[in-house]
């Protein structure tokens, strides 16, 4: 009691404590009774408070009515309310109603969507909604499963091939806090999209011998922005179709009149690459080897020189000297004459300087063997 100006001032005094009621969960509403007081209170004021440790309480801004709706901001905290009665003579000391039990969290962990190109690095991540303010997550387990036409998993190893995958988070762990601090813990899937990477196809240059079957063409695959890679390392690789105009009767290439033939490629596919550009290669047709062999002869000492001829070995396409393109007969010769002594040694025959559009030449010498002349009869003379 207090006396002011000779008039007794009697503030209100609590007789029965206010009672806090309601369920301490996010989304629920708490309420408090006024309690009973002496000295005719004329009004009441309220202040809702939270505490992490149950000792130190902090006012909740704007929470000054006799009811309070719990939000995620109060997750992990105790809640109490201070009730103060007022009359014309002043305000009472506040009564503390509560605290409630600790408000459990309601958290959702969603795996974040991610889109990248094949070959790019990927680190999974999550968004946690409703994490208690003083908690810290140390890890989340991710499981990957192919969706649609993509076949994969389930596996906790992140995929690397192009495709579409479901990311399923689970088994959250905490460096501060525990799963038991949460009323609900919900996991939501995300999507990982790995797009194919664009790559360029370049036909490799090749060569073939005139008259032989066309070679099998190969290509070089170079991802955009990267270096060439071996086709044997490309998942799901289907080689492009590569062709040229070459046939077994196509003449040997010789610049500038007969340039190399273009090797063109199209199509092809792979799991992780889109083949988006094609560069031609060049097919060179090399001359086929042909053997020119000079003829071999046997003569008698004193005979005239035989006619030196030649034989060939290695014609393609059933050709002969009469229809091979650009054919020029070799020049055949020998040093033998009717006065050449008998063998040994034999006398060489040679055929050189043959020419043809599609052949290169190896010249093999022949030989002339000079034999003794028939027995020479010597008849004595008469003196």
JORA-V422148 format. One record per helix or strand of 3 or more residues. SS is the DSSP state (hx for helix, st for strand). FROM is the first residue (numbers start at 1). TO is the last residue. If there is no record, write none. Layout:
ss->SS from->FROM to->TO
ss->SS from->FROM to->TO
//
This chain:
ss->st from->2 to->4
ss->st from->7 to->9
ss->st from->13 to->16
ss->st from->29 to->32
ss->st from->36 to->38
ss->st from->43 to->51
ss->st from->67 to->69
ss->hx from->72 to->74
ss->st from->78 to->87
ss->st from->95 to->98
ss->st from->104 to->111
ss->st from->114 to->117
ss->st from->126 to->129
ss->st from->136 to->146
ss->st from->153 to->155
ss->st from->163 to->176
ss->hx from->179 to->181
ss->st from->182 to->188
ss->st from->190 to->195
ss->st from->197 to->203
ss->st from->206 to->209
ss->st from->219 to->223
ss->hx from->231 to->233
ss->st from->241 to->243
ss->st from->261 to->266
ss->st from->273 to->279
ss->st from->281 to->286
ss->st from->288 to->294
ss->st from->297 to->300
ss->st from->310 to->313
ss->st from->331 to->334
ss->st from->347 to->352
ss->st from->359 to->364
ss->st from->366 to->371
//
